[in-house]
Amino acid sequence: MPSPLDAADLRSRVQGAIDAELSHQRAVLAEVGPQVAHLVDVVEALLTGGKRLRAAFLYWGYRASGHPDGDAIVRLAMSMELFQAAALIHDDVMDDSDLRRGMPAAHRALAGHHREHAWEGSADRFGLAGAVLAGNLCLTWADEAFATCGLPAEQVARGRSTFDQMRTQLMAGQFLDVIESVRPWDGLSTSERIERASHVIRYKSAKYSIEQPLLIGAAAGGLDAGALAALSRYGLALGHAFQLRDDVLGVFGDPSETGKPAGDDIREGKRTVLIAHALDRADALGRAEVSAALGREDLPEDTVARVRAVLVESGAAAAVESEITSSAQQARAALESVADLEPSARAVLADLIDVTTSRST
């Protein structure tokens, strides 16, 4: 059965728009010198393939208003992918990640390039500097693509405030994630731990992954305040479920599908809802094992396996699965509460609930 992400041939069209944009930006940078092509190379590698969730939510939010398809809305949707590329590149720097989508993360790829050429100085520092700059370029290109998408000016203006809010709030959400990785949980109740982890989810993932792209498209399309409020509820509930699923995959996922080593979230010390439930539900030995493993960069695979066992045996994994199901149901109810949406767009948005909460992607 075809994926709803491929409805209207959207995924391939967004890829075409990305390819055209990167070709244009290579030409813009050509006068600076051939060396800077490496920055575009790492962005291009990252943006080859992918689910295109954020582009899909923006596109179908716009189409839900009854507006027709066209290259301009595809280009506007593509701007979300450039913005996400910036977030991923910077996130990998902050998390010191080795892989992204099964390939070396941007800072690792650039460090490798330094080593291949036997340049002077630290290859790792070169990689980090280059990745920060590559991410910054993506932010610039996202703004440019948004402003020059080709939709009527009044439509672009209607989506602009949410676009600006998204860019600002995600940076703060990323910093919240950094803070939570170092703030102790000792002395907090389980509800306080879950509340703090859920707050990070809201601003680091749920809003920019689903709610805000959807609202940008819906606002540009001219949907009324009542519809926008319902779609916001849909997006926040589904975005919460989406990040919970990502947290589960960060521990239990197949690296061949996720593109990152299983257990990385444990090694990075991510204080997630899943970990909060484990610390609440496990016995004393299990809590000690999880606490000792969290944030340990040299964590061996057998210890990761033991932590997985604690998460399952304690019921923590089941508790998160239940919350994913509940959040997905909330999203479905919010979508169904909107009376006047274009039928094909409503159907795709309903199908995207299953896609974003899948146990294997």
C-alpha positions in Angstrom: 0.0 0.0 0.0 1.5 3.4 -1.0 2.7 5.6 1.9 0.7 8.8 2.5 4.0 10.5 2.4 4.0 9.8 -1.4 0.5 11.1 -2.0 0.6 13.7 -4.8 4.1 12.4 -5.5 5.2 14.8 -2.8 8.3 13.1 -1.6 10.0 13.0 -5.0 8.9 16.6 -5.8 10.3 17.9 -2.6 13.6 16.1 -3.4 13.6 17.8 -6.8 13.1 21.2 -5.2 15.9 20.5 -2.7 18.2 19.4 -5.5 17.4 22.6 -7.5 18.0 24.8 -4.4 21.3 23.2 -3.6 22.4 23.6 -7.2 21.5 27.3 -7.0 23.3 27.7 -3.8 26.4 26.0 -5.2 26.4 28.6 -7.9 26.1 31.5 -5.4 29.0 30.1 -3.4 31.2 29.4 -6.4 32.8 32.8 -6.4 34.0 32.3 -2.8 36.1 29.4 -3.9 36.0 25.6 -4.5 36.8 24.8 -0.9 33.4 25.9 0.4 31.7 23.3 -1.7 32.4 20.9 1.2 29.7 22.7 3.2 27.1 22.0 0.5 28.3 18.4 0.1 27.5 17.5 3.7 24.1 19.2 3.4 23.4 17.4 0.2 24.3 14.1 1.7 22.0 14.7 4.6 19.1 15.8 2.4 19.2 12.9 0.0 16.3 10.7 1.0 14.2 10.9 4.2 10.6 10.7 5.1 9.8 14.5 4.5 7.3 14.6 7.3 7.6 18.3 7.9 7.2 19.1 4.2 4.1 16.8 4.1 2.4 18.5 7.1 2.9 21.9 5.6 1.8 20.8 2.2 -1.4 19.1 3.4 -2.2 21.9 5.8 -2.3 24.2 2.8 -4.2 21.7 0.6 -6.7 21.2 3.4 -7.9 24.8 2.9 -9.0 23.8 -0.7 -6.2 25.5 -2.6 -4.8 23.6 -5.5 -1.5 21.8 -5.9 1.5 23.7 -7.5 5.2 24.1 -7.6 5.0 27.1 -5.2 3.5 25.2 -2.3 6.0 22.4 -2.9 8.8 24.9 -2.6 7.3 26.3 0.6 7.1 22.8 2.0 10.7 22.2 1.0 11.8 25.1 3.2 10.9 22.9 6.2 13.4 20.3 5.1 16.2 22.9 4.9 15.2 24.0 8.4 15.3 20.5 9.7 18.7 19.9 8.1 20.0 22.8 10.2 18.5 21.3 13.4 19.9 17.8 12.7 23.4 19.1 11.9 23.5 21.2 15.1 21.9 18.4 17.1 24.5 15.9 16.1 27.3 18.4 17.1 25.7 18.9 20.5 25.2 15.2 21.0 28.6 14.3 19.6 26.8 11.7 17.3 28.8 9.6 14.9 26.0 8.7 12.5 22.9 10.3 10.9 20.7 8.3 8.6 23.3 5.6 8.4 26.0 8.0 7.2 28.7 9.9 9.1 27.2 13.0 10.8 28.2 16.3 9.1 30.9 17.1 11.6 32.4 13.6 11.3 32.4 13.8 7.5 34.1 17.1 7.5 36.7 15.9 10.1 37.3 12.9 7.8 37.9 15.3 4.9 40.5 17.1 7.0 42.3 13.8 7.8 42.2 12.7 4.2 44.1 15.8 3.1 46.5 15.7 6.1 45.8 19.3 6.9 47.2 21.0 10.0 45.5 21.3 13.3 42.7 19.3 14.9 40.4 17.4 12.4 37.7 17.3 15.0 37.7 21.0 15.6 37.6 21.6 11.9 34.6 19.3 11.6 32.7 21.0 14.4 33.4 24.5 12.9 32.3 23.3 9.5 29.1 21.7 10.8 28.1 24.8 12.7 28.5 26.8 9.5 26.7 24.3 7.3 23.8 24.3 9.7 23.7 28.1 9.6 23.7 28.0 5.9 20.6 25.8 6.0 18.9 28.3 8.2 19.6 31.0 5.7 18.5 28.9 2.8 15.2 27.9 4.6 14.3 31.5 5.1 15.2 32.3 1.4 13.1 29.4 0.1 10.2 30.5 2.3 10.3 34.1 1.1 10.7 33.2 -2.6 8.4 30.2 -2.8 6.1 31.8 -5.4 2.8 31.8 -3.5 0.9 35.1 -3.4 2.4 37.5 -1.0 -0.6 37.6 1.3 -0.5 33.8 1.7 3.2 33.8 2.5 2.6 36.6 5.0 -0.2 34.6 6.8 2.3 31.8 7.4 5.2 34.0 8.3 4.6 34.6 12.0 4.4 30.8 12.8 7.5 30.2 10.7 9.4 32.8 12.7 8.0 31.5 16.0 9.1 27.9 15.0 12.7 29.0 14.3 13.0 30.8 17.6 11.3 28.2 19.7 13.3 25.3 18.3 16.6 26.9 19.3 15.2 27.3 22.8 13.9 23.8 22.8 17.3 22.5 21.8 18.8 24.3 24.7 16.2 22.9 27.0 17.3 19.4 25.9 20.9 20.3 26.7 19.9 21.6 30.1 17.8 18.5 31.0 20.8 16.3 30.1 22.8 17.9 33.0 20.1 18.8 35.5 19.8 16.1 38.2 16.6 14.2 38.6 17.5 13.2 42.2 14.7 14.2 44.5 12.1 14.7 41.8 8.8 12.8 41.8 8.0 10.7 38.8 5.3 13.1 37.7 7.9 16.0 37.9 10.4 14.0 35.8 7.7 13.2 33.2 6.6 16.8 33.1 10.1 18.1 32.5 10.8 15.5 29.8 7.4 16.2 28.1 8.2 20.0 28.2 11.3 19.3 26.2 9.4 17.1 23.8 6.9 19.9 23.1 9.5 22.5 22.2 12.3 20.4 20.8 10.2 18.1 18.6 6.4 18.2 18.7 5.9 21.8 17.6 8.6 22.0 14.9 8.1 18.5 13.6 4.3 18.6 13.1 2.3 21.4 14.6 4.1 24.4 13.3 4.7 23.2 9.7 1.0 22.2 9.6 -0.1 25.6 10.9 2.1 27.4 8.5 0.5 25.7 5.5 -3.1 26.0 7.0 -2.6 29.7 7.8 -1.1 30.4 4.3 -4.2 28.6 2.9 -6.5 30.8 4.9 -8.2 28.4 7.3 -10.1 30.1 10.0 -9.2 30.4 13.7 -11.3 27.5 14.8 -9.7 25.1 12.3 -6.3 26.4 13.2 -6.9 25.7 16.9 -8.1 22.2 16.2 -5.1 21.5 13.9 -2.8 22.8 16.6 -4.3 20.2 19.0 -3.8 17.5 16.4 -0.2 18.6 15.7 0.8 18.8 19.4 -0.7 15.5 20.3 0.7 13.7 17.3 4.1 15.5 17.8 4.2 14.2 21.3 3.5 10.7 20.2 6.1 11.0 17.4 8.9 12.0 19.8 7.9 9.2 22.3 8.2 6.8 19.4 11.6 8.3 18.6 12.7 7.8 22.2 11.7 4.2 22.1 13.5 3.6 18.8 16.6 5.3 20.3 16.8 2.4 22.7 15.1 -0.5 20.9 15.3 0.5 17.2 17.1 -1.5 14.5 20.2 0.6 13.5 19.7 -0.5 9.8 16.3 1.3 9.9 17.0 4.2 12.3 20.4 5.1 10.9 21.9 5.5 14.4 23.3 3.0 16.9 20.7 1.6 19.3 21.4 2.8 22.8 22.8 6.1 21.8 20.1 8.0 23.8 21.3 6.1 26.9 24.9 6.9 26.2 24.0 10.6 25.7 22.2 10.7 29.0 18.8 11.6 27.5 16.3 12.0 30.3 13.2 10.9 28.5 9.7 9.9 29.5 10.8 6.3 29.0 13.6 6.6 31.5 11.3 8.4 34.0 8.9 5.4 33.9 11.8 3.0 34.3 13.1 4.8 37.4 9.6 4.7 38.8 8.6 1.1 38.0 11.9 -0.9 38.2 13.1 -2.6 41.3 16.1 -1.2 43.2 18.6 -3.2 41.1 16.9 -2.2 37.9 16.9 1.5 38.9 20.6 1.3 39.8 21.4 -0.3 36.5 19.6 2.4 34.5 21.0 5.2 36.5 24.6 3.9 36.2 24.2 3.4 32.4 22.7 6.9 31.7 25.3 9.2 30.2 28.1 6.6 30.0 29.7 7.2 26.6 31.6 3.9 26.6 28.5 1.8 27.4 29.0 -1.7 26.0 26.3 -3.5 24.1 25.7 -6.1 26.8 24.9 -3.3 29.2 22.6 -1.7 26.7 20.8 -5.0 26.4 20.4 -5.2 30.1 18.9 -1.7 30.2 16.5 -2.7 27.5 15.5 -5.7 29.6 14.8 -3.5 32.6 12.7 -1.1 30.5 10.6 -4.1 29.4 10.4 -6.0 32.6 9.5 -3.0 34.7 6.6 -2.0 32.4 8.2 1.3 31.4 8.2 0.4 27.7 4.5 -0.6 27.9 3.6 2.6 29.7 5.2 4.7 26.9 3.4 2.6 24.2 0.1 3.3 26.0 0.9 7.0 26.0 1.7 6.9 22.3 -1.6 5.2 21.6 -3.5 7.8 23.7 -1.8 10.7 22.0 -2.5 9.3 18.6 -6.2 9.0 19.5 -6.2 12.6 20.7 -4.8 13.7 17.4 -7.4 11.7 15.5 -10.2 13.3 17.6 -8.9 16.8 17.0 -8.7 16.2 13.2 -12.3 14.8 13.2 -13.5 17.9 15.0 -12.7 20.2 12.0 -15.7 20.4 9.9 -14.5 21.9 6.6 -11.3 20.4 5.3 -10.7 19.3 1.8 -11.5 15.5 1.8 -8.3 14.2 0.3 -6.1 16.3 2.6 -8.1 15.2 5.6 -7.6 11.6 4.6 -3.8 12.0 4.2 -3.6 13.8 7.6 -5.5 10.9 9.2 -3.1 8.4 7.5 -0.1 10.4 8.7 -1.1 9.6 12.3 -0.1 5.9 11.7 3.0 6.8 9.8 4.4 9.1 12.5 3.8 6.6 15.3 4.9 3.4 13.5 7.0 1.0 15.6 9.7 0.6 12.9 10.5 4.0 11.5 
